[in-house]
Amino acid sequence: MKMGKKDVIEEKLLRFVAPNLYEKMVEVFAAQNIHSYDIYATVVKQEDGYELSLRFSQSFSQSVTTFISFDQAKNPDDETLVFFKETAEKCKNQLISDYYKMIKL
């Protein structure tokens, strides 16, 4: 029996693939007092853009995903900013929740 070739999903760090988009994300999250180390941002290259995944929470168990075109990766638009702002709010609420769970231990 021959083993077939597996399709390898190549997930890469946003910081290196799309630095402009990463900087905009950091800027939006910083406005909510969220450090870049609190977010794990990765992209998977598609035919006409990237699938962007942002993971957050104490163990990076919470995740949100969206599609970003190559143009949006180079020049983040309003739609991208809205996504970052909504995700930053979710992340902030989750970090606050995680904090209160931690101090109750």
The 8 nearest C-alpha neighbors of each residue, nearest first, counted from 0:
[[1, 2, 3, 4, 5, 6, 7, 8],
 [2, 0, 3, 4, 5, 6, 7, 8],
 [1, 3, 0, 4, 5, 6, 7, 8],
 [4, 2, 5, 1, 0, 6, 7, 8],
 [3, 5, 6, 2, 7, 1, 8, 0],
 [6, 4, 7, 3, 2, 8, 9, 1],
 [5, 7, 8, 4, 9, 3, 2, 10],
 [6, 8, 5, 9, 4, 10, 43, 44],
 [9, 7, 10, 6, 43, 44, 5, 11],
 [8, 10, 7, 43, 11, 44, 42, 6],
 [9, 11, 43, 42, 8, 41, 12, 44],
 [12, 10, 41, 42, 9, 13, 43, 16],
 [11, 13, 41, 14, 15, 40, 42, 16],
 [12, 14, 41, 16, 15, 40, 17, 42],
 [13, 15, 18, 21, 12, 16, 17, 40],
 [14, 16, 13, 17, 12, 18, 11, 21],
 [15, 17, 13, 14, 18, 12, 11, 42],
 [16, 18, 20, 13, 19, 72, 15, 14],
 [17, 19, 21, 14, 20, 15, 22, 16],
 [20, 18, 22, 21, 17, 73, 23, 72],
 [19, 21, 23, 72, 17, 18, 22, 75],
 [20, 22, 18, 24, 14, 19, 23, 13],
 [21, 23, 25, 19, 24, 20, 18, 26],
 [22, 24, 26, 20, 21, 25, 27, 19],
 [25, 23, 21, 27, 26, 22, 28, 83],
 [26, 24, 22, 28, 23, 27, 29, 35],
 [25, 27, 23, 29, 24, 28, 22, 30],
 [28, 26, 24, 30, 29, 25, 23, 84],
 [27, 29, 25, 33, 31, 30, 87, 26],
 [30, 28, 32, 33, 26, 31, 27, 25],
 [29, 31, 27, 28, 32, 26, 33, 25],
 [32, 30, 29, 28, 33, 87, 91, 27],
 [33, 31, 29, 30, 34, 28, 91, 27],
 [34, 32, 29, 28, 31, 35, 37, 91],
 [33, 35, 36, 37, 29, 32, 28, 38],
 [34, 36, 37, 38, 25, 33, 28, 29],
 [37, 35, 34, 38, 39, 33, 55, 25],
 [36, 38, 35, 34, 55, 33, 39, 56],
 [39, 37, 55, 36, 35, 54, 40, 53],
 [38, 40, 54, 53, 55, 41, 37, 36],
 [41, 39, 53, 13, 52, 12, 38, 54],
 [42, 40, 12, 13, 52, 11, 51, 10],
 [43, 41, 51, 50, 11, 10, 13, 49],
 [42, 44, 10, 50, 49, 9, 45, 11],
 [45, 43, 49, 48, 42, 50, 46, 9],
 [44, 46, 48, 49, 47, 43, 50, 68],
 [47, 45, 48, 44, 49, 68, 69, 43],
 [46, 48, 45, 68, 69, 49, 44, 67],
 [49, 47, 68, 69, 45, 67, 46, 44],
 [50, 48, 44, 67, 45, 43, 66, 42],
 [49, 51, 66, 43, 42, 65, 67, 44],
 [50, 52, 42, 65, 64, 49, 66, 41],
 [53, 51, 64, 41, 63, 40, 42, 54],
 [52, 54, 40, 63, 62, 39, 64, 38],
 [55, 53, 62, 39, 59, 61, 38, 40],
 [54, 56, 59, 38, 61, 37, 90, 60],
 [57, 55, 59, 58, 94, 93, 61, 60],
 [56, 58, 59, 97, 55, 94, 60, 37],
 [57, 59, 60, 56, 55, 61, 54, 37],
 [60, 58, 55, 56, 54, 61, 57, 39],
 [59, 61, 58, 56, 55, 62, 54, 57],
 [62, 60, 55, 54, 59, 56, 63, 58],
 [61, 63, 54, 53, 55, 60, 64, 52],
 [64, 62, 53, 52, 54, 65, 61, 86],
 [63, 65, 52, 51, 53, 62, 50, 66],
 [66, 64, 51, 50, 67, 52, 63, 82],
 [65, 67, 50, 49, 51, 68, 48, 64],
 [66, 68, 49, 48, 71, 50, 72, 65],
 [69, 67, 48, 71, 70, 49, 47, 72],
 [68, 70, 48, 72, 71, 73, 67, 47],
 [69, 71, 73, 68, 72, 74, 75, 48],
 [72, 70, 75, 74, 68, 73, 69, 67],
 [73, 71, 69, 20, 70, 74, 17, 75],
 [72, 74, 70, 71, 19, 75, 69, 20],
 [73, 75, 71, 72, 70, 76, 19, 20],
 [76, 74, 71, 79, 72, 20, 73, 77],
 [77, 75, 79, 78, 71, 74, 80, 81],
 [76, 78, 80, 79, 81, 75, 82, 71],
 [79, 77, 81, 80, 76, 82, 75, 83],
 [80, 78, 82, 76, 77, 81, 75, 83],
 [79, 81, 77, 83, 82, 78, 84, 76],
 [80, 82, 84, 78, 79, 83, 85, 77],
 [83, 81, 79, 85, 80, 84, 86, 78],
 [82, 84, 80, 86, 81, 85, 87, 24],
 [85, 83, 87, 81, 86, 82, 80, 88],
 [86, 84, 88, 82, 87, 83, 81, 89],
 [85, 87, 89, 83, 88, 84, 90, 82],
 [86, 88, 90, 84, 28, 85, 89, 83],
 [87, 89, 91, 85, 86, 90, 92, 84],
 [90, 88, 86, 92, 87, 91, 93, 85],
 [89, 91, 87, 93, 88, 92, 86, 94],
 [92, 90, 88, 94, 93, 89, 87, 95],
 [91, 93, 95, 89, 90, 94, 96, 88],
 [94, 92, 96, 90, 95, 91, 56, 97],
 [95, 93, 97, 91, 96, 92, 56, 98],
 [96, 94, 98, 92, 93, 97, 91, 99],
 [95, 97, 93, 99, 98, 94, 92, 100],
 [98, 96, 94, 100, 95, 99, 93, 101],
 [99, 97, 101, 95, 96, 100, 94, 102],
 [98, 100, 102, 96, 101, 97, 103, 95],
 [101, 99, 97, 103, 98, 102, 96, 104],
 [100, 102, 98, 99, 103, 104, 97, 96],
 [101, 103, 99, 104, 100, 98, 97, 96],
 [104, 102, 100, 101, 99, 98, 97, 96],
 [103, 102, 101, 100, 99, 98, 97, 96]]
